[in-house]
């Protein structure tokens, strides 16, 4: 399969920002007819079906080995079942736009988990400043500064659920880096097994958590379909293609757009309102993320690129 063109990557990036940014809107609408556990179950089943069709159509091989599947089961829990449930439960208490702002803390918590769990990660001054600024942004969103609207008990609980969800994402992403990335597995098969195992867990828990009455009106059905097929299914494929084409750093900049999309979608579609401290805190979170992602460039002995012949010779000798 030929790699996407530049225009194709730009379109995928835009669709990814929309899919992940609007996922909080989809959750909010789906909750009008479903319980949080039912939203998670539907999302995972439809997402697994979508990814399964991609794997089947592309004849992508599945991972092998009980140990690998054990790691993917952990990912299914920390990247799917638990955070999806926490975000859905949180949106019964807070707005979809506020939930999308908290989702932007994912890179901060990922960086913090990486520093604690990965031996090679060091807390540089720049990363420490980014983490401090990002968590200051969280405090601003919560409403701790003088003059900011303070969250009530229910709303505060919802915000803490969002932070718990992004902490799960942080653990999951570090788990991928530690145990999955070195294996070089196809991203589509990893995503399919991860989401599929999450769907199995949700199905097993359904008799205890998802037996509430269901109201399947058209907006609810369309929202759960979009949440599963786009935000949980195709978004994984688009993200992988963007990382391959542009690199991880450029691809991760979608994190800066998802809260903007989420807040705008909540205001335009649901008529949500927000106070001044929420966008200000969100901006501080994004700035903190930018600082944690910056890396100091190491000077090279020779700034001139090597010729193609030299590069091939270096690669042949194992130095390229």
Long-range contacts (C-beta under 8 A, 24 or more apart in sequence): 1-58, 3-241, 3-244, 3-245, 4-241, 4-245, 9-241, 9-242, 9-245, 9-246, 12-238, 12-241, 12-242, 13-238, 13-242, 13-251, 13-254, 15-230, 15-234, 15-238, 16-235, 16-238, 16-239, 16-242, 16-254, 17-254, 17-257, 17-258, 17-261, 18-261, 19-226, 19-230, 19-231, 19-234, 19-235, 19-238, 20-103, 20-231, 20-235, 20-254, 20-258, 20-261, 21-100, 21-257, 21-258, 21-259, 21-260, 21-261, 21-262, 21-265, 22-226, 22-231, 22-261, 22-262, 22-265, 23-227, 23-231, 23-262, 24-87, 24-91, 24-96, 24-97, 24-99, 24-100, 24-103, 24-262, 24-265, 24-266, 25-96, 25-223, 25-262, 25-265, 25-266, 25-269, 25-270, 26-223, 26-224, 26-226, 26-227, 26-231, 27-87, 27-88, 27-91, 27-96, 27-99, 27-223, 27-227, 28-91, 28-95, 28-96, 28-266, 28-270, 29-219, 29-220, 29-223, 29-270, 30-220, 30-223, 30-224, 30-227, 31-88, 31-91, 31-92, 32-215, 32-217, 32-219, 32-220, 33-214, 33-215, 33-216, 33-217, 33-220, 34-212, 34-214, 34-215, 34-220, 34-224, 35-209, 35-210, 35-212, 36-85, 36-88, 36-89, 36-91, 36-92, 37-85, 37-88, 37-202, 37-205, 37-206, 37-209, 37-210, 37-212, 38-210, 38-212, 38-214, 39-84, 39-88, 39-224, 39-227, 40-81, 40-84, 40-85, 40-88, 40-202, 41-199, 41-202, 41-203, 41-206, 41-210, 42-224, 42-227, 42-228, 43-84, 43-224, 43-227, 43-228, 43-231, 43-232, 44-80, 44-81, 44-84, 44-195, 44-198, 44-199, 44-202, 44-228, 44-232, 45-199, 45-202, 45-203, 45-228, 46-224, 46-225, 46-227, 46-228, 46-229, 46-232, 46-233, 47-195, 47-199, 47-228, 47-229, 47-231, 47-232, 47-233, 48-192, 48-195, 48-196, 48-198, 48-199, 48-233, 49-228, 49-233, 50-228, 50-229, 50-232, 50-233, 50-234, 51-188, 51-191, 51-192, 51-195, 51-196, 51-233, 51-236, 51-237, 52-192, 52-196, 54-188, 54-192, 54-233, 54-234, 54-237, 55-188, 55-189, 55-192, 58-188, 60-186, 60-188, 60-189, 60-192, 61-186, 61-189, 62-189, 62-192, 62-193, 63-183, 63-185, 63-189, 63-190, 63-193, 68-180, 68-183, 68-185, 69-193, 69-197, 71-175, 71-179, 71-180, 72-180, 72-190, 72-193, 72-194, 72-197, 73-197, 74-172, 74-175, 75-172, 75-175, 75-176, 75-180, 75-190, 75-194, 76-193, 76-194, 76-195, 76-196, 76-197, 76-198, 76-201, 77-198, 77-201, 78-168, 78-169, 78-171, 78-172, 78-175, 79-168, 79-169, 79-172, 79-173, 79-194, 79-198, 80-194, 80-195, 80-198, 80-232, 81-198, 81-201, 81-202, 82-164, 82-165, 82-168, 83-164, 83-165, 83-166, 83-168, 83-169, 83-172, 84-165, 84-198, 86-161, 86-162, 86-164, 86-165, 86-168, 87-161, 87-162, 87-165, 89-158, 89-161, 90-158, 90-159, 90-161, 90-162, 90-165, 91-158, 92-158, 93-154, 93-155, 93-157, 93-158, 93-161, 94-155, 94-158, 94-159, 94-162, 95-266, 95-270, 95-272, 95-273, 95-274, 96-262, 96-265, 96-266, 96-270, 96-272, 97-259, 97-262, 97-263, 97-264, 97-265, 97-266, 97-267, 97-272, 97-274, 97-278, 98-141, 98-158, 98-159, 98-162, 98-274, 98-278, 99-158, 99-162, 99-262, 100-258, 100-259, 100-261, 100-262, 100-263, 100-266, 101-141, 101-259, 101-262, 101-263, 101-278, 101-279, 101-281, 101-282, 101-285, 102-138, 102-141, 102-159, 102-162, 102-163, 102-165, 102-166, 103-162, 103-165, 103-166, 103-258, 103-259, 103-262, 104-255, 104-256, 104-258, 104-259, 104-282, 104-285, 104-286, 104-289, 105-134, 105-138, 105-163, 105-166, 105-285, 106-166, 106-169, 106-170, 106-173, 106-255, 107-252, 107-255, 107-289, 107-292, 107-293, 108-134, 108-135, 108-285, 108-288, 108-289, 108-292, 109-163, 109-166, 109-167, 109-169, 109-170, 110-169, 110-170, 110-173, 110-174, 111-170, 111-292, 112-170, 113-167, 113-170, 113-171, 113-173, 113-174, 114-170, 114-174, 114-177, 117-174, 117-178, 118-174, 118-177, 118-178, 124-296, 126-291, 126-292, 126-294, 126-296, 127-291, 127-292, 129-291, 130-287, 130-288, 130-289, 130-290, 130-291, 130-292, 130-293, 130-294, 131-288, 131-292, 132-288, 133-284, 133-287, 133-288, 133-291, 134-284, 134-285, 134-287, 134-288, 134-289, 134-292, 135-288, 136-284, 136-288, 137-280, 137-281, 137-282, 137-283, 137-284, 137-285, 137-286, 137-287, 137-288, 138-163, 138-281, 138-285, 139-281, 140-277, 140-280, 140-281, 140-284, 141-277, 141-278, 141-281, 141-282, 141-285, 142-281, 143-275, 143-277, 145-277, 148-275, 148-276, 148-277, 149-275, 149-277, 187-236, 187-237, 187-240, 188-236, 188-237, 188-240, 191-236, 191-237, 191-240, 195-232, 195-233, 195-236, 249-293, 252-293, 255-286, 255-289, 256-286, 256-289, 256-290, 259-285, 259-286
